[in-house]
Amino acid sequence: MNRDKAKNIVGMTATHIVLLAIAFLWIYPFLWMISASFKTQEDFFRDRLSLIPSEFTLDNIIRVWTKGNFGVYFFNTVVVTVCTVLLVLIMTNTAGYVMGRYDFVGKRVIIGIFVASISIPLVSTIIPTYEVVKSMNLVGSRLGLILSGAGGAHVIFLMLFSSFYQQIPKELEDAARIDGCGFFKTFWNVMMPLGKPVAITVIIMETIWTWNAFMLPLVLTLNNPSSRTLAVGMYAFKGENVVDWTGIAAGGTIAVVPIIIVFIAMQKYFVDGIAGAVKS
């Protein structure tokens, strides 16, 4: 019995060591980026693979934030992300509620079109999106970035809400009607609070996507650098002949760390939301 227990302990220890090694290899690029953002240029080129700066400095962070205009980019990213997430949440929540709780003519056709739209590459929608934003005279503005980011079917979020609301017992709606609640009051006071886990999941996912969006913000802010987001601002550190590696690392740290903190803080709700939406 003791021998079997010892074998189990050795097996578990070996498994943990292997998993820790794999995890370290997976997060090494991220740790390297953070380390490089606190290195001097000389230290960076002298020992590129080291994770511990021989001379700790905040010059890269300060330079990127001030001279690199990352303070403005950070503000733009926060504004665009918050507004886009709110618009997407409102649209997908209400549409998902209707699709999940009500039957109407053409419902299956509409769902089929939404699902089929997933196969359309995002790159192929950049030109028509740009033309629409241009026709509204919003190219180079934060409002243009918000509307272009919030536009689209957002099929995954729509299906999450639809699947969740479809599982709610019909008796809740009947009880709400008996209490005198109409369509909107039933949705606002009864259904929407129940969909909080899914809503938080949508908030997390859309926040990550909007925060890290690059191609569309790049196209829409080419003529107006003051409206750039962090992802586009980082691209400016790559010159034709010279690359500011420590600047890119500092910019990447500023851009990535906040979103990782948000995800870690809300990951419990993210898992609960996904589980609630797919529960049979």
C-alpha positions, 0 to 999 in steps of 0.5 A: 500500500505504501509502495503504491502511494509512493508511486502515485506521489512520484507520478503526480510530482512528475506530471506537475513538473512537466505541466509547469515546464509547459506553462513556463514556455507558454507564458515566457514571451509575455514575461519577456515582453514585461522584462524588456520594457524595464531594460535599457537599450544596452541591456536589451541587446547584451542579454536578450533572453534574460528575464531579469533586467541587470539595470531596472529603468522606467524610462521606456514606460515614461517615453512611450507614455509621453513622447509616444503619445500612449496616454492619448492612445490609452484614453482613446482605447478605453473610450472606444472599448467601453462604448462599443461593449455597451452597444454590443451588449444592448443589441445582442441582449435584446435580440437574443431575448426575442430570438430565444423566447418568441417564434415569428415568421422567418426566424429560422432563415434569420438564424441561418443567415447569422450563422452563415455570416460567421464564415465571412472573413473579417478582412473582407468587410473592411472596405464596405465598413470604411465606405459606410463610416466615410459616408457619415463623415466619421473617418478618423473619429472615435465615434466612427471607431465605436460604430464600426466596432459595434456593427455586425451580427455578433453571432456568438453573443447573439446565440449565447443570449438566445440559448440562455433565454430559451431555457428559462421556464415560461411560468416566469413570464406568465407570472410577470404578466399576471403582475401587470408587466408588459413586454419591456418591463418583463425583459428589464425586471425579470429576464435581464437580471437572470442573464447577468452571467451571460452578459458578463461573458459577453462584456469580457469577450467583446472587451478583449476583441475591441481592446486588441482590434488593429486592422479596422482602427488602423484604416479608420485613423490613418489620417488622424493619429490623435484618434489611434488606439493602443494597438495602432499606436504600437505599430508606429514604433516600427520604423523602416530602418530602425525598430525601437524594441524596448519601446514596443515592449513597453507599449505592449505591456501598457496595452496587455496588462490592463486587459489581463487584469480585467480577465483574471478579475472576472474569469469566474463570471466568464466560466459561469456565463458559458456554462449557463448558456450551453446548459441543456 
